[in-house]
Amino acid sequence: MIFFAVLGGFILDAIFGDPLWLPHPVVYMGKVISFLDRSLRKILPKTPRGERIGGAITAFILPVGTFLLSGAVCFFFYKIHWVFGLLIQMFWCAQSLAAKGLVQESRNVYKELKKNDLPAARKAVSRIVGRDTDALSMEGVTKAAVETVAENAGDGVIAPLLCMLIGGAPLALTYKAINTMDSMLGYKNEKYINFGRVPAKLDDAANYIPSRIAALLWVLAARFTGNSVKGAWKIWRRDRRNHASPNSAQTESACAGALGVQLAGPAYYFGEYYDKPTIGDPLRPVMPEDILKADRMMYAESILALVLGLLVRAAFVLL
């Protein structure tokens, strides 16, 4: 049943993405995270240790609660009829994937860049990046969009896809809960340096293997999309650790090498300057068309992951 739920979910995401009118689990996860953040800060000691305890409690409640609730709902629908169980899993698998939405948002940035409308391009890219975008140049906006496609190929597509191949929609949604916590709490600023520590470490652990699989698949994807396989492999080997996170530079480095450009580098987050290392070699300037190339590689590696994953799952079922 998981085989068809994953296949169907992948197809649904590729066709429809995430319609704005449709309720999304991540929205409700975000509301729960915000509630726990506010509530736990009120009742726990206002000390670094108290904040770390609050973050740890959040990092337990949200993923465990997500798994139990989604698992119970799937079980309930399967009890009514297996078709309903399959449909709810297929629906949630689609919502766990971000491929179509990532392409749509990044191409919105591309369209504004091609119109030479820098304020509109900054606004478009601000929807998909965490950094400050008000002062970004045309090249800065382009780099930010390419980096986001590459990084989110790992935690927005490959990681949830691997989870659903193993444990269906409940495990994929549990992963999304962990990733959403990191997105909201995993900042190394004054507010979240302590509260967000455990959620960030949990996300690092959850993404450790998927990010490396995603990077290797990106190298293969370069072959199928006419980009540099040799460059992707070389820069991945050299620069995959050029990030504070053990996972974020994995796909970014493969992408930079495949395109022959330099990504990452210093950036501002919430007005604070971060002197981040660069990734890749500046063999040529980053161009708006690189956003489209990154999108194609992201889709290529997603299809590779889907096919290989379904083959492996089918083999285990048949054995």
N, C-alpha and C positions, 0 to 999 in steps of 0.2 A: 504493500500500500504506500509506503514511503517513497518508493521508486516513482510512482505516478504523481504523488503529491509534489515532489521536487520538480519533476519535469513540467507538470502543469503550472506550478508557481513561477518557474523560470520564464515560460512562455507568456504568462499573464503580465509579468513585470516588463518583459521586452515589448509587449504591445501597448499596455496601458500606463505603466509606471505607477505613480501614486496620485490619483486624481484628488484635487484639493477638497472636493465635497465629501470625500470618503473618510470616516474616522480612522485614525492611524494609531496603532499601539504605542508608538514612540511618544506621541503627544501625551498620552495618559501616563506613561513612564516618567516623562518630564515633570508632570504635575505632582506625582508621588515623590519624586526626588526633591522638588522644591518644598513640599510639605514637610518631609523628613528633615531637610536642611534647617528650615525655620524652627520646627518643633524641638528637635534635639538640641539646638543651640540654646534654647530657652531653659531646658531642664538639666542639662549637663554643665559641669563646671566650665567657666570661660577661661580655660587654660589650654596650652598646646595638647596636653594629654587628654583633656576632656573633648577637645575637637577631634582628636584621632579616634577616640572611642565612638563619637557620633558618626564619623565616616565609616568606621568598621560596622556599626549597626546598620547603616544604610546599605553598605555593600553586602550584607547578609539578607536583609529583608527584601530588597527589590528583586535580585535574581531568583532567590528561593520562592518568593511569592509569585513571580512571573511563571516559573516552571510549574508550580503546583496548580495555579489557576488555569493556565493554558492547557495543561495536561488534563485537568478535570473537564474542561469544556470539550476537548477533543473526545475524551472517553464518553461523555454524555451524548454527543452527536453520533458516535459510532454505535452506541447502544440503540439509538432510534433506528438507524440504518447505516450500513457501511458507506453508502453513497454520500450521506450528509457528513460523515466523518472525513471522507476523502476531500469533500468540497471545502470544509473549514480549514483543513490542513493546507490545501492548495492555496486558499486565499491568504492565510497567514504566511506561507512560504513566499508568496509574491510580495507581501508587505515587508518581509525581512530583507529583501534584496533592494539595492539602490542603483542598479545599473542604468535603467531608463531615466530616472530622475537626475542622476549625475550627468548624463549626456545632455539632457534638456537644459539644465542650469549652466553647464559649461558652454554650450552653444549660444545661450543668451549673451554670455560674455563675449564670445567670438563675434556675434552680430554687431554689438556696440563698438567693438574695436575696429571692425571693418568700416564702420560709419565714422570713425575718428571722433566718437563722442566719449571723451575720457570720463566726465562725471557719471554718465550712464553706465560705462563699463565698470567704474569703481563700485557703483551701487549694485550692479549685477553680481560682481565677484564677492561682494560682502555677504551675499546670501549663502555662500558655500565655503567661506574661509573664516578662521577665528581671529586672524590678525587685523590690525587697523588698516583701512584701505583709503582713507581720505587723502593721503599724500602720495599714493602710488603713481608711478609713471605708467605709460602705455606698456612698456616692457615689464614693469613690476606687476601690473594686472595680469598680463599674459602668463608670466611665470607662476603667479599664485594659482591661476586656473589649471595650468598643466600639473603643478604639484598636487593640487587637490584631487584631480582625476586619478593620478598615480597612487596617492596614499589611500584614497577611498576605494580603489580597486581591491585593496587588501581587506580593510575592515568593513567596507560597505557591501562587498559582493562575495569575495572568495571565502572569508571567514564564516559568514552566515550560511553560505552554500555548503561548506564542509559540515557545519553543525547540523543542518537539516538532513544531510545525507546520513548522518550518524543517528540522530534522534528525532527527526521530523520537525514539525513546526514548534513544539514546545522548547526544544533545545535551541533552535534558531532564535526564538524570541527571548530566551534567557541570555543568549549572547548579546542581542540587541540591548537588553537591559544593562548589561555590564558596559557596553560601549557607550550608551547614552549617559551613564553615570560619569564616565571618564570625560565625555564632551562637556558636561556641565560642571563637574567638580574637580577635574584633574589639572587645574591651573596652579603654577608655582608662584602665586601672588600672596599677599598678606592674608586675604580672606580664606584661601583654600589650601595653602601650603600644608596645613595639618589635617583639616577635615577631608581633603581630597586625596590624602596619601594612600589609604587602603584601596579605595575605588580605582585609583590610577595603577597601583601595583596589580590589582586583579585583572584590569584590562591588559596590562603588559603580559601577564601569564596566559590569558585567553587568546591573545593574538600572536604569541611567540611562534608557534608552528605554522599557523595559517599565513602569516606575513612572509615567511620564507618560502612556502609553497607558492604563494602569489608572485614572489619575485622570480622564481624559476619559470613559472608559467608565462610571466611577462617577457622573459628572454625568448621563449618559444614563440610567443605572440609576435615578437619583432620579425621573425622569419616569415610568418604568414601575412604580414602587413607591409612588407617592403622596407622595413627599417633595419638598423644595424644590429645583428645578433652579436657580432664580435664586440661592438661597443657596449651593448647592454651587459654582457657577461663581464667585460673588463671593469666597467665602472661599478657594477654591483659588487664584485669581489673587493674593489678598493674602497668604496665609499659607503657601503651598507651600514656602517656604524657611525656615520657622520650626523648624528642626531641625539638629542638628550633621551629620547625614547629608544628602546632596543629594537623597535619594530618599524617606526615610521619611515626610515630611510631605505628600507628593503626594496619596496617597489619604486620609490622615487629615484633611487640610484640606477635601477634597471631602465627606467624610463629616460632619465637624462642621458645614459649611455646609448640607448637605442636611437635617440633623436640627435645626439651629438651637440647637446647644449649644456649650460650650467644652470642648475636650479638651487633653491634654498638660499642660504646667506642671511645676513642680519634682517630683523623685522621688528615691528612694534606691536605689542599686545596690550590693549587697555592703557595706552599711553606710555608703556614701559618698554625700553629698548632691550632687545635680546641679540647678542652677538653670536648668531648661529653659524656653523661652518657651511661652506658651499658643498654642493654635490655635482659631480660631473666636470667636464672640461668645456670652456667657452670656444668650441671649434667654430661656432657661428652664433649670431644673435638669435634670441628666442623670437619666433614670429607667431602671429595669431593662428596660422595654419597648424602650428604644433598642437593646439588644443584639439583640433579634429584628428590629428594623428594619434594623440594620446587616447582619445575616445575609441578609435578603431582598435588600438592595442588592448584597451580595457575590455571591449566586447570580445575580442579574439581569445583572450585568456579566460574570460568567463565561460565561453563555449567549450574551450579545452577542459576546464575544470569540471563542467557539467558532464561532458561525455566520459571523461576518465573516471569521475566519481560514480556515475551510474553503471559503468562497466564493472568497476570494483564491487559495488553493492550487489549487482546481479550475480557476479561470480561467487560471492559469499552465500547468497541465497541458494544457488544451485549446488554448492558443495555439500 
